[in-house]
Amino acid sequence: MLNPSSAPTPAGLPSDSRAFRVGVIGAGSMGKNHARIFGELPEVQFAAVLDERTDVAGEIAAKYGARAVSSIDALIDSIDAATIATPTVTHFAIAKKLLESGKHVLVEKPFTETPLQARELCDLAQQRGLVLQVGHIERFNPVLSALESRLTHPRFIEATRLSPYPGRSLDVGVVLDVMIHDLEIILHLVRSPWVQVDAVGVSVLSKREDIANVRIRFENGCVANITASRISQDKLRKIRVFQQDAYLSLDYQNQSGYLLRLARDGEKESSLLGKLLGVATDSTIVTAFAGRKIVREPVEVDKGEPLKRELADFVACAKAGSQPKVGGREATAALELALEITRQIEHSEKQGPPGSEG
């Protein structure tokens, strides 16, 4: 595990006398946001951007004070760390070259095409004492911190993620593009091996699945039901967690949520006067069940831009040599589960609907 005292100092690590230099590889929709944020972060020098579309790279470089480079070798000479926001098929080769050159790396999800590639990158980063982070952005959504602070022992989790048809990431289906966010989060929350997966999916507008649902059973008894769609007219990103004493409903998009729980003995609904004086919560007794009162109260969320938090954390981890929230190992576990889901969906599509044989 990385830590400041034991990790070897990579060749590209800067001294304290200059800013930490970062580069962006890939100037699509996500790469442009990386560039914007690196241009805003203090004590960070956005040094270089690389994209096969040299005109786009030049525009971004000019806008945020970086330099457009024409090759990965030129980029490596200019940076201490880089983010990779290119098509998934390119992730492994680019990340491997950067790690072999002593550079810290953040790879956008999906991590790699295969778990074998992912594990090789994890081993390489560990051997070199480098930070390898994967862009599971929702782990930096303040909603998740609010959830974790109230989580005890989840028994059932329901996650829904809907979005309109995208103009990007069509090299993968909705599971690897969208659902993988929730898969990684649920693996993190449950902390138990999965033992059964039942998945269905349908391709509607692309060659890969555009809508999918999966039910996952874990060794500790928890069950998760996850739905993802990229052909919805609405945007929705919610997670609901049920545990023995409470139900939490959280909205990633609006960064808001509420908790339903059993009222404590003698607990009364907060009065209007108490709320105005700041000596009471916003808890509301909404109903009664089997002689017990049910309380609804808002979940306090310290709102902020998840991507900015993610990239700031990447820089902080790289400078300190510390372990990121979502390292290569965590991302590999999510990738393995996502690939099992896509395998089941592809198998069912090949089989066809019932009665289609002959």
HUGIDA-V269498 format. One record per helix or strand of 2 or more residues. SS is the DSSP state (helix for helix, strand for strand). FROM is the first residue (numbers start at 1). TO is the last residue. If there is no record, write none. Layout:
# HUGIDA-V269498
<<SS/FROM/TO> <SS/FROM/TO>>
This chain:
# HUGIDA-V269498
<<strand/20/25> <helix/29/38> <strand/44/50> <helix/54/64> <strand/67/69> <helix/72/76> <strand/81/84> <helix/88/100> <strand/104/108> <helix/115/128> <strand/132/135> <helix/137/140> <helix/142/150> <strand/154/162> <helix/174/190> <strand/194/202> <strand/211/218> <strand/223/229> <strand/236/243> <strand/246/251> <strand/256/262> <helix/272/277> <strand/284/289> <strand/292/298> <helix/306/320> <helix/328/351>>
